[in-house]
């Protein structure tokens, strides 16, 4: 488990954008189980690709003309149970962080895995997100 003080600025990179933290399995289920409309779920982490690419990509993508109705995040390595519950909504993908799931009416419609983040720029990842937003939002 990471030091909460160290992780707080990493959390705030998303929450200051209006992304709601889901800190418990109950919060995850309350938000995702019977969701209507579009929901972006970001599995945040302390790794370099989260800091250098994933979180900045989310910030860029959220400036797009079409965005999901609900913006959420869980923090891997910090909120373990909430992260496990969130991952249960996309079991076809192996656990990885960071990653991003776009859901529509509670069903996964687009997924960006860690391997799709590593070695790419924030702008490239944001373009993937914006394309998914155009298609599903």
C-alpha positions as CSV (number, residue, x, y, z in Angstrom):
1,X,0.0,0.0,0.0
2,X,1.4,3.4,-1.0
3,X,1.7,6.3,1.4
4,X,-1.6,8.3,1.2
5,X,0.3,11.6,1.3
6,X,2.5,10.6,-1.6
7,X,-0.5,9.5,-3.6
8,X,-2.8,12.5,-2.9
9,X,-1.3,14.8,-5.7
10,X,-1.8,11.9,-8.2
11,X,-5.4,11.6,-7.1
12,X,-5.9,15.3,-7.5
13,X,-4.7,15.3,-11.1
14,X,-8.0,13.6,-11.9
15,X,-10.4,14.9,-9.2
16,X,-9.6,18.6,-10.1
17,X,-11.0,17.7,-13.6
18,X,-14.3,16.6,-12.1
19,X,-13.5,12.9,-11.9
20,X,-15.2,11.3,-9.0
21,X,-13.1,8.9,-6.8
22,X,-14.7,5.6,-6.0
23,X,-12.9,4.5,-2.8
24,X,-15.0,1.4,-1.8
25,X,-16.6,-1.6,-3.5
26,X,-20.0,-0.2,-2.6
27,X,-19.3,3.1,-4.3
28,X,-18.1,1.2,-7.4
29,X,-21.3,-0.8,-7.5
30,X,-23.5,2.1,-6.8
31,X,-22.0,4.0,-9.7
32,X,-21.5,1.2,-12.3
33,X,-24.0,-1.6,-11.6
34,X,-27.1,0.0,-13.0
35,X,-25.4,2.9,-14.8
36,X,-27.2,4.6,-17.7
37,X,-25.5,6.7,-20.3
38,X,-21.7,6.8,-20.6
39,X,-19.2,6.4,-17.9
40,X,-15.4,6.7,-18.0
41,X,-13.6,4.7,-15.3
42,X,-9.8,5.4,-14.9
43,X,-7.8,2.9,-13.0
44,X,-5.1,5.3,-11.7
45,X,-1.7,4.3,-10.4
46,X,1.7,5.7,-9.2
47,X,3.7,4.4,-12.2
48,X,5.5,6.6,-14.7
49,X,3.1,5.9,-17.6
50,X,0.2,7.0,-15.4
51,X,2.0,10.3,-14.6
52,X,3.5,10.9,-18.0
53,X,0.7,9.7,-20.3
54,X,-2.5,8.4,-18.8
55,X,-3.6,11.2,-16.5
56,X,-2.5,13.9,-18.9
57,X,-4.4,12.1,-21.7
58,X,-7.6,12.1,-19.6
59,X,-7.1,15.9,-19.1
60,X,-6.7,16.5,-22.8
61,X,-9.6,14.2,-23.8
62,X,-12.0,15.9,-21.3
63,X,-11.6,19.2,-23.2
64,X,-13.3,17.5,-26.2
65,X,-16.7,18.5,-27.4
66,X,-18.2,15.0,-26.5
67,X,-17.3,13.5,-23.1
68,X,-18.9,10.8,-20.9
69,X,-21.7,11.8,-18.6
70,X,-20.0,10.2,-15.6
71,X,-16.3,10.4,-14.8
72,X,-14.9,8.0,-12.2
73,X,-11.6,6.7,-11.0
74,X,-10.2,4.1,-8.6
75,X,-6.6,4.0,-7.4
76,X,-4.7,0.8,-7.7
77,X,-2.2,0.2,-4.9
78,X,-4.3,2.4,-2.6
79,X,-7.9,1.4,-2.7
80,X,-7.4,-2.3,-3.3
81,X,-11.0,-3.5,-2.8
82,X,-12.5,-0.7,-4.9
83,X,-10.0,-1.5,-7.7
84,X,-10.8,-5.2,-7.6
85,X,-14.5,-4.4,-7.8
86,X,-14.0,-2.0,-10.7
87,X,-12.0,-4.6,-12.6
88,X,-14.8,-7.1,-12.1
89,X,-16.7,-5.0,-14.6
90,X,-14.2,-5.9,-17.4
91,X,-13.1,-9.5,-16.6
92,X,-12.0,-10.2,-20.1
93,X,-9.0,-8.0,-19.6
94,X,-6.1,-8.9,-17.2
95,X,-5.7,-6.5,-14.3
96,X,-3.4,-3.7,-15.2
97,X,-2.9,-0.1,-14.2
98,X,-3.2,2.4,-15.4
99,X,-6.1,1.6,-17.7
100,X,-9.3,3.2,-18.9
101,X,-12.8,1.7,-19.4
102,X,-15.6,3.5,-21.3
103,X,-18.9,2.0,-20.5
104,X,-22.3,2.7,-22.0
105,X,-25.5,1.7,-20.1
106,X,-23.3,-0.5,-17.8
107,X,-21.6,-2.4,-20.7
108,X,-17.9,-2.0,-21.6
109,X,-17.6,-0.5,-25.1
110,X,-14.0,0.7,-25.2
111,X,-10.9,-0.3,-23.2
112,X,-7.4,1.1,-23.0
113,X,-5.0,-1.3,-21.3
114,X,-1.6,-0.4,-19.8
115,X,0.1,-1.9,-22.9
116,X,-1.9,0.7,-25.0
117,X,-0.5,3.4,-22.8
118,X,3.2,2.5,-22.4
119,X,5.4,4.1,-24.9
120,X,2.7,6.4,-26.3
121,X,2.2,10.1,-25.7
122,X,-0.6,11.7,-23.8
123,X,-1.8,13.2,-27.1
124,X,-2.0,9.8,-28.8
125,X,-3.9,8.3,-25.9
126,X,-6.2,11.3,-25.8
127,X,-7.0,10.8,-29.4
128,X,-8.0,7.2,-28.7
129,X,-10.3,8.5,-26.0
130,X,-11.8,11.3,-28.1
131,X,-12.5,8.8,-30.9
132,X,-14.3,6.5,-28.4
133,X,-16.2,9.6,-27.0
134,X,-17.3,10.5,-30.6
135,X,-18.5,7.0,-31.2
136,X,-20.3,6.3,-27.9
137,X,-21.1,9.6,-26.1
